[in-house]
Amino acid sequence: MENSENKYSFDPTILKALIDQGPDFLMELFRMAMNEAMRLEREAFLNAGAYERTEGRLGYANGFKSKTVKMRSGSVVLSIPQTRDCDFYPRSLTKGLRSERALTLAMAEMYVQGVSTRKVKNILEKMCGLEVSSTQVSDAAKTLDEEIRLFRERPLGCYSVLYVDAEYQRVRMNGSVVDAAVLQAIGINAAGKREVVGMSVSTSEAEVHWRTFFTSLVNRGMHGVTLIVSDDHPGMKAARKAVFPAVPWQRCYFHLCQNAQAYARKIEERKEIARTMRNIFSQVDKANALMALRGAVQYWSETKKHQSFADWLESNAEESMTYFDFNEGWWRRIRTSNCVERLNKEIKKRTKVVGVFPNPESCERLIGSLLMEQHEEWMEEKAYLTEKEMEKSAFCA
């Protein structure tokens, strides 16, 4: 029985070419699609079609310029639309290739600086089709580095919620390979959308690094923060109190539940601990959650004779109840730091091929470009916190 979901309509010419040429035609198909997308983008930019006479025209088309683009799947020659009397360069070309360029540079630097292996050289040739020189790497890096610098140093505005987290990458520093901390921050802007507002590569998650990171956000104009959401990083907590002393903190509920499992004395006890956590945090408000917490502490202390877990629960659980103080429509979004955790998982997938970054700059370059692309995608998506929910909040009033 045929699955109707797998039926598609193809242009007969394209279908015949695919049958005759197989996968080799895919690059040609990509070239045709990209050329058409860039041509249409130029028309939209000029506010006029080819040979169209209109008062709203913002400039004139000026032919095309050939450009060879090298990608993992091979090389393709594109026709880049040119303009007269105005500056234009297709976003459809630059946006999709930024992280590709960064990945190439990260691996190329390993090769150029003599810290690579035969495996890295093979990866470069297979994935990028490139034989690189130090001059080529330097020239390409300057362009990409400037893009990332402008993104990381752009002025900030008002953000209701700030999610912060750190993930680790292997980076060569001062002749040694270390686990460098990549500090990241995601903010919810006035429209309820997510923005990547900060990223920094540091030697650790010590307070001094988090404080420098938070201070840089404030210096760029960040204001209006009503909540900070994160895991229980000691350095981050101390820095937060120093830079954002009046801003409430929500400890990630998901990580709190993971931490609780460490107190299970036997496998069977894990399910009961999980039920305890769910019962506390499924209450309708903070008052009931605190009541459930007191009952849980008493149960684990007196009935289960597990004083260490009871003490931990009493000392830590309330740190994950801050979300109860906010609009109920926000609760699902602000009680965990899952949005930044998911982002970190994607970054790990993309950086795995590099292995060890040859220097902090190459790490910032690749991760910075990935964050830029994610930021641009979020700007085009619907709001993370809806307008209705944002209107009910008093932030940036």
Secondary structure, DSSP 8 states (H G I E B T S, - for coil): ---GGG-----HHHHHHHHHHTTHHHHHHHHHHHHHHHHHHHHHHHTS-TT---TT---EEEEEEEEEEEETTEEEEEEEEEEESS----HHHHHHHHHHHHHHHHHHHHHHTT---HHHHHHIIIII-----HHHHHHHHHHHHHHHHHHHT----BEEEEEEEEEEEEEEETTEEEEEEEEEEEEEETTS-EEEEEEEEES---HHHHHHHHHHHHHTT-B---EEEE---HHHHHHHHHHSTTS-EEE-HHHHHHHHHTT-SSHHHHHHHHHHHHHHHTSSSHHHHHHHHHHHHHIIIIIS--HHHHHHHHHHGGGG-GGGGS-GGGHHHHS--HHHHHHHHHHHHHHTTT-SBSSHHHHHHHHHHHHHHHHHHHHHS--SS-HHHHHHS-TT-
